[in-house]
Amino acid sequence: MRWSVSSLVDAMHLGSTGLPVGGFAYSQGLEQAHEDGLISDRDSAAHWIRDALILVLARQDLPYWLACHAAARQRSWNELDDLVQELVALRETAELRIESAQMGYSIMQLFHQWWPAPDGRTADAFNASGGGALENPCELPDALQRKLACNYTAAHATLCAIRTMPATVGLTVYVWSWLEAQVMAALKIVPLGQRDGQWLLHQARQWIEQSVQIARETPLAQAGSAPFGLAILSARHETQYTRLFRS
C-alpha cells in the first residue's frame, strides 16, 4: 500500500501523545498494581502491559474498534449506535467508564477539524481558504455524536473511518497510543529510567502485531474478556491514597 504524505501525517497526528485527549492522565489499573506489589521493575511492568494488551484489549476493545470503523465507513449509523452502547456497558468500573467518556468527549470536540474536504484537506482548512462551508459532510447524526462522546474506542474508530484511514492502520495507531501511555505511566510509577522505557517500546512491537492479528481474527460475537483482577484493581484504585493517575 502506498501512502500519501497527508495520510502519513494523519496517522502520526492521531497517534501522537500530544493529541489533547487526556490519555496521559490514566494508568488503567497499573498504579494500583504497583501499590499492591504486582509491578516493581521493568520485567514485571512488561508482563503487566503485555497481558493487558493481549488478554484484554485484543480480545474485546480491538474487535469492537474494527466493527465501529466498518460501520462508520458504511455510514451504518444505527449499527454504530448499537456498538457504542455495548462498549459503554463493557466498562467494568466507574473510573474506567469515566476515563473512556472523558477521552471520548475530548476527541469528539476535534471532529470538526477532521471532516474530510473534497481535496483531502480538513474542513477547517477548506473553509479558511474560501472553499465553502463543511459543517458535517459525513452527516453524522447529532444524537450519535453525543453517544460517541461517551466512549473513546468508538469515537477513535469513527474518526479514522471518516478520514478514510485504513482499518489496520487506524487500529495500530490506537494500540500504539494506548501502549505509549502505559509505558509512560510505568516510568513515573515504578519508577523506570528512559532506557527501560525504550526497551519496553521495542518489546511491544511484537505485541502490537499480535494484538492486531487477534482482533482481526476475532468475530464480534466472540469478542470479550473477563479481567477480574483488573476490575478489582481499578475499583480499589478509586479510593487509593495519594494517586498520581485518575484511573
Buried (B, 14 or more C-beta within 10 A) or exposed (E): EEEEEEBEEBBEBBBEEEBEBBBBBBBBBBBBBBBBEBBEEBEBBBEBBBBBBBBBBBBBBBBBBBBBBBBBBEEEBEBBBEBBBBBBEBBBBEBBBBBBBBBBBBBBEBBBEBBBBEEBBBBBBBBEEEBEEBEBBBEBBEEBBEBBBBBBBBBBBBBBBBBEBBBBBBBBBBBBBBBBBBBBBBBBBBEBEEEBBEBBBEBBEEBBEBBBEBBBEBEEEEBEBEBEEBBBBBBBBBEBEEBEBBB
